Amino acid sequence: MTADAKQLRQQSYISKLTLTNFRNYAALSLELAPGAVVLSGDNGAGKTNLLEAISLLTPGRGLRRAPYADVAREGGDGGFALHARIEGPEGQVEIGTGISGGDAAGEGGRKVRINGAPARSAEDMLEWLRVVWLTPAMDGLFPGPAADRRRFLDRLVLAIDPGHGQRALDYEKAMRGRNRLLTEGSRDGAWFDAIETQMAETGVAIAAARAELARLLAAMIDRLPGSGPFPQADISLAGDLESALGSAPAVDVEERYRTALANGRERDRAAGRTLDGPHRSDLMVRHRPKSMPAELCSTGEQKALLVGIVLSHARLTGEMSGLTPILLLDEIAAHLDAGRRAALFSILEELNCQAFMTGTDSALFSSLKGRALFLTVDHGSVEPTGKL
């Protein structure tokens, strides 16, 4: 890696993590190090709970998308808190987030503080770190429902475009308002016009951000060797707005979408919901070497494709934002052969990122001895791992 490239990929990492009443952790304080962190322990010991806590250092509900009431420790007061000390290119920052007992309902219930002061919104955390994850639940991403792929795509966009989350929230809010008017049988043209104008503005902005991410990620994937351990993926977007943006200015696409919403009110009224928009788009992925749709590939091939996309995205995020994301890789080694495990560990080092990896068997990570922090997780406690 050149000196200039290394400068672009400065590491932002968690040096200390403190949990209170989070899942199965009544109280936990961990001193951490940059680079790889391996968490080993039995199933149900709390390894994924730690990753979930870190995933809440970014906007949204984290890697499990769980209601906050479920995140709070059973037997506690109904609230939880997590605190992280972050070391990054701009120095040290303290980030805290959580809910008070009784405030678990709704995204607005989660409070965020940065260096002790209330943040304007959860998006403020993106100034200091970016977090991306890969979990076993995502192994069925390609053959699964389009909604899962949209969610995955939007998290990738958010890592390089911090405004994307708010745009998505604004669009969803406007669409819920339109759907309510449809189901109530409202004929108030002025209300529909106002809501549809907002949906057109935010919807086209969402589609444009997704299209830009797809373009940049495709270019990053093209830089990978064709015979690497993680196969190159061809990615594209399926959606009316995304297609229209390829041949017309955004302002024209907005007007077309607004007109389509107005003309489609009766059809949508019959359906009881809005049938057109970025909430119906899809991420399409093909295995380039085999020229095969990802959903038709073997389970192992799908996993390798997904890992390759996430690693390429991490490189892209480092170059675009100057912050290589913190990677949360749950049970990542179990379904990779020895060659791909070794390649993964090498790529993570090259990325200069903090990567949390979990597994029931620490021996799968033995090649990282001396190069990673090994921790054993045991039902509410976390201790340094003994001899591997």
C-alpha positions in Angstrom: 0.0 0.0 0.0 1.3 3.5 -0.9 1.8 6.1 1.8 -1.0 8.2 0.3 -3.4 5.2 0.3 -2.5 4.4 3.9 -3.2 8.1 4.9 -6.6 7.8 3.3 -7.3 4.6 5.4 -6.6 5.9 8.8 -8.0 3.7 11.4 -10.9 4.7 13.6 -11.2 2.2 16.4 -12.9 1.5 19.7 -10.3 1.6 22.5 -12.8 1.1 25.4 -16.4 -0.3 25.4 -18.6 -0.2 28.5 -22.1 -1.8 28.7 -24.7 -1.5 31.3 -27.9 -3.7 31.3 -27.3 -4.6 27.7 -28.7 -8.1 26.7 -26.9 -10.6 29.1 -24.4 -8.0 30.3 -25.3 -6.4 33.6 -22.0 -4.4 33.6 -19.0 -4.8 31.4 -15.9 -2.7 30.6 -13.5 -3.8 27.9 -10.2 -2.3 26.9 -9.7 -2.9 23.2 -6.9 -2.5 20.7 -6.8 -1.6 17.0 -6.8 -4.3 14.4 -8.4 -7.7 14.7 -10.4 -8.7 17.8 -11.4 -12.3 18.1 -14.4 -13.2 20.4 -14.7 -16.9 21.1 -17.1 -18.8 23.3 -20.0 -21.2 23.4 -23.2 -20.6 21.5 -25.4 -18.2 23.6 -22.5 -16.9 25.6 -23.0 -13.3 24.3 -20.6 -12.9 21.4 -23.2 -11.5 19.0 -24.6 -9.3 21.8 -21.2 -7.5 21.9 -21.3 -7.0 18.1 -24.9 -5.8 18.4 -23.8 -3.2 21.0 -21.1 -1.9 18.7 -23.6 -1.8 15.8 -25.6 0.7 17.8 -22.7 3.2 17.5 -24.3 4.0 14.1 -27.8 5.2 13.2 -30.6 2.6 13.2 -31.5 -0.4 15.4 -28.3 -2.3 14.9 -27.5 -5.7 13.4 -30.6 -7.5 14.8 -33.0 -4.6 14.3 -34.5 -5.4 17.7 -37.0 -3.3 19.6 -35.1 -1.5 22.4 -37.2 -3.2 25.0 -35.7 -6.5 23.8 -32.1 -5.1 24.0 -32.4 -4.1 27.7 -31.3 -6.8 30.0 -34.0 -9.0 31.5 -34.4 -8.2 35.1 -33.0 -4.7 34.7 -34.9 -1.4 34.9 -36.0 -1.5 31.2 -33.1 0.7 30.0 -29.6 0.1 28.8 -26.5 2.2 28.2 -23.4 1.7 26.1 -20.3 3.9 26.0 -17.4 3.9 23.7 -14.1 5.7 23.6 -13.1 6.1 20.0 -9.6 6.9 18.7 -9.5 8.3 15.2 -7.8 10.7 12.8 -9.3 13.7 14.5 -8.3 12.5 18.0 -10.3 10.9 20.8 -14.1 11.1 21.2 -16.5 9.7 23.8 -19.8 8.4 22.4 -22.7 7.2 24.6 -26.1 5.9 23.7 -29.0 4.1 25.3 -32.5 4.5 26.7 -33.9 5.1 30.1 -36.3 2.6 31.7 -39.8 3.2 30.3 -38.5 5.0 27.1 -38.1 1.9 25.0 -40.8 2.6 22.4 -39.7 4.2 19.1 -36.4 5.2 17.5 -36.7 8.6 19.2 -36.3 6.9 22.6 -32.6 6.3 22.0 -30.4 9.1 23.1 -26.9 9.9 21.9 -24.3 11.9 23.6 -20.9 12.9 22.1 -18.2 14.1 24.5 -21.0 14.4 27.1 -23.2 16.7 25.1 -26.5 15.6 23.5 -26.2 14.9 19.8 -28.6 16.5 17.3 -29.3 13.1 15.9 -27.8 9.6 15.7 -26.3 10.6 12.3 -23.8 12.7 14.3 -22.0 9.5 15.2 -21.0 9.0 11.5 -18.6 11.9 11.9 -16.4 9.7 14.1 -16.8 6.2 12.9 -18.6 4.0 10.4 -19.7 0.4 11.2 -20.6 -2.4 8.7 -21.6 -5.9 9.6 -21.9 -9.4 8.2 -24.0 -12.0 10.1 -25.1 -15.5 9.5 -28.7 -14.2 9.0 -27.4 -12.5 5.9 -26.3 -15.8 4.3 -29.7 -16.0 2.6 -29.4 -12.4 1.3 -29.3 -13.3 -2.4 -32.2 -15.8 -2.7 -34.2 -14.0 0.0 -36.7 -11.1 -0.2 -35.8 -7.9 -1.9 -36.5 -5.9 1.3 -33.4 -7.6 2.8 -31.2 -6.6 -0.1 -32.5 -3.0 0.0 -31.7 -2.8 3.7 -28.2 -4.1 3.0 -27.7 -1.7 0.2 -28.9 1.3 2.3 -26.5 0.4 5.1 -23.7 0.4 2.5 -24.9 3.8 1.2 -25.1 5.3 4.7 -21.4 4.4 5.4 -20.3 6.8 2.6 -23.3 9.2 2.6 -24.4 10.2 6.1 -27.5 12.0 4.9 -29.0 8.9 3.4 -30.6 7.7 6.6 -32.6 10.9 7.1 -33.7 10.9 3.5 -34.9 7.3 4.0 -36.8 8.3 7.2 -38.4 11.3 5.4 -39.5 9.2 2.5 -41.0 6.4 4.7 -42.9 9.0 6.8 -44.3 10.6 3.7 -45.3 7.3 2.2 -47.0 6.2 5.4 -49.0 9.5 5.2 -50.0 8.8 1.6 -50.9 5.2 2.4 -53.1 6.4 5.3 -54.9 8.8 3.0 -55.4 5.9 0.5 -56.9 3.5 3.1 -59.1 6.2 4.6 -60.6 6.9 1.2 -59.5 10.5 1.3 -60.0 12.6 -1.9 -58.1 15.7 -0.6 -56.1 16.5 -3.7 -54.0 19.2 -1.9 -52.9 16.7 0.8 -52.0 14.2 -1.8 -50.1 16.8 -3.9 -48.0 17.9 -0.9 -47.1 14.4 0.2 -46.4 13.2 -3.3 -44.1 16.2 -4.0 -42.1 15.2 -0.8 -42.0 11.6 -1.9 -40.7 12.5 -5.3 -38.0 14.7 -3.9 -36.8 12.3 -1.3 -37.4 9.2 -3.4 -35.3 10.3 -6.3 -32.5 11.4 -3.9 -32.6 7.9 -2.4 -32.4 6.3 -5.8 -29.6 8.6 -6.9 -27.5 7.8 -3.8 -28.0 4.1 -4.3 -27.0 4.4 -7.9 -23.9 6.3 -7.1 -22.9 3.7 -4.4 -23.5 0.9 -7.0 -21.3 2.8 -9.5 -18.5 3.4 -7.1 -18.6 -0.1 -5.6 -18.6 -1.7 -9.1 -15.5 0.4 -9.9 -13.8 -0.8 -6.7 -14.7 -4.4 -7.4 -13.1 -4.0 -10.9 -9.8 -3.3 -9.2 -9.7 -6.7 -7.6 -7.8 -9.5 -9.2 -10.0 -11.7 -11.3 -8.7 -14.9 -9.6 -8.8 -13.7 -6.0 -10.2 -15.8 -3.1 -13.4 -13.8 -3.1 -15.0 -13.7 -6.6 -15.7 -10.5 -8.3 -19.4 -9.5 -8.3 -21.3 -7.7 -11.0 -23.9 -5.5 -9.2 -26.8 -3.5 -10.6 -30.0 -1.9 -9.4 -33.5 -2.9 -10.6 -36.0 0.0 -10.1 -37.9 2.5 -12.2 -36.3 5.6 -10.6 -32.7 4.1 -10.8 -33.3 3.3 -14.5 -34.7 6.8 -15.3 -31.7 8.5 -13.6 -29.4 6.8 -16.0 -30.8 8.8 -18.9 -32.5 12.0 -17.5 -31.7 14.8 -15.0 -32.9 14.3 -11.5 -35.3 17.2 -11.7 -37.1 15.5 -14.6 -37.2 12.2 -12.9 -38.8 13.9 -9.8 -41.5 15.4 -12.0 -42.2 12.1 -13.7 -42.4 10.2 -10.4 -44.7 12.9 -8.9 -47.0 12.6 -11.9 -46.9 8.8 -11.7 -48.0 8.9 -8.1 -50.8 11.3 -8.9 -52.0 9.2 -11.8 -51.8 6.0 -9.7 -53.9 7.0 -6.8 -56.9 4.9 -7.7 -54.8 1.9 -8.4 -52.9 2.3 -5.1 -56.2 2.9 -3.3 -57.4 -0.5 -4.5 -54.1 -2.1 -3.3 -54.1 -0.2 0.0 -50.5 1.0 -0.5 -48.1 2.8 -2.7 -46.9 0.5 -5.5 -44.2 2.5 -7.1 -41.0 4.0 -5.7 -37.6 3.3 -4.3 -39.2 1.0 -1.6 -39.7 -1.5 -4.5 -36.2 -1.4 -5.9 -33.8 -4.4 -5.7 -30.1 -5.0 -5.7 -29.0 -7.5 -8.3 -25.8 -9.5 -8.0 -24.0 -11.9 -10.4 -21.0 -14.1 -9.9 -18.7 -12.7 -12.5 -16.4 -15.6 -13.1 -19.3 -18.0 -13.5 -21.6 -15.5 -15.2 -24.4 -16.7 -12.9 -27.0 -14.9 -10.8 -25.9 -14.9 -7.1 -29.1 -16.6 -6.0 -28.4 -19.6 -8.2 -24.8 -20.1 -6.8 -23.9 -22.6 -4.1 -24.1 -21.5 -0.5 -20.3 -21.3 -0.3 -20.1 -19.2 -3.4 -22.8 -16.9 -2.1 -20.9 -16.4 1.1 -17.7 -15.7 -0.7 -19.5 -13.1 -3.0 -21.0 -11.4 0.1 -17.6 -11.2 1.9 -16.0 -9.8 -1.3 -18.7 -7.1 -1.6 -18.3 -6.1 2.1 -14.5 -6.0 1.8 -14.7 -3.9 -1.4 -17.1 -1.6 0.3 -14.8 -1.2 3.3 -12.0 -0.1 0.9 -14.4 2.3 -0.8 -15.5 3.8 2.5 -11.9 4.4 3.5 -11.2 6.2 0.3 -14.4 8.2 0.3 -14.6 9.2 3.9 -11.1 8.8 5.2 -12.5 6.4 7.8 -12.1 2.7 7.2 -15.3 1.2 8.8 -15.2 -1.0 11.9 -16.2 -4.4 10.6 -18.4 -6.8 12.6 -18.0 -10.3 11.2 -20.2 -12.8 13.1 -19.2 -16.5 12.8 -17.2 -15.5 9.7 -14.6 -18.3 9.8 -16.9 -21.3 10.2 -17.9 -21.5 6.5 -14.6 -20.5 4.9 -11.9 -22.9 4.0 -8.4 -22.4 5.3 -7.2 -20.6 2.2 -10.1 -18.1 2.3 -9.7 -17.6 6.0 -6.0 -16.7 5.5 -6.9 -14.4 2.6 -9.6 -12.7 4.7 -7.2 -12.0 7.6 -4.6 -10.7 5.2 -7.1 -8.3 3.6 -8.3 -7.0 7.0 -4.7 -6.1 7.9 -4.3 -4.4 4.5 -7.5 -2.4 5.1 -6.0 -1.2 8.4 -9.4 -1.6 10.1 -10.6 -2.8 13.5 -12.5 -6.0 12.8 -14.5 -7.9 15.4 -14.8 -11.6 14.6 -16.7 -14.3 16.5 -16.5 -18.0 16.6 -17.1 -21.0 18.9 -13.6 -22.3 18.2 -10.7 -19.9 18.6 -8.5 -22.4 16.7 -10.0 -21.2 13.4 -8.2 -17.9 14.1 -4.9 -19.4 15.2 -3.0 -17.9 12.3 -3.8 -14.5 13.8 -1.8 -15.3 17.0 0.3 -12.3 17.9 -1.6 -10.1 15.5 -5.0 -10.0 17.1 -6.6 -9.5 20.5 -8.2 -12.8 21.6 -11.1 -12.6 24.1 -13.2 -15.4 25.6 -16.9 -14.7 26.2 -18.6 -16.6 28.9 -22.2 -15.6 29.7 -21.8 -12.0 30.8 -18.1 -11.9 31.3 -15.2 -11.3 28.8 -11.6 -12.2 29.6 -8.4 -12.5 27.6 -8.1 -15.9 26.0 -5.4 -18.2 27.4 -3.1 -20.3 25.3 -4.6 -21.1 21.9 
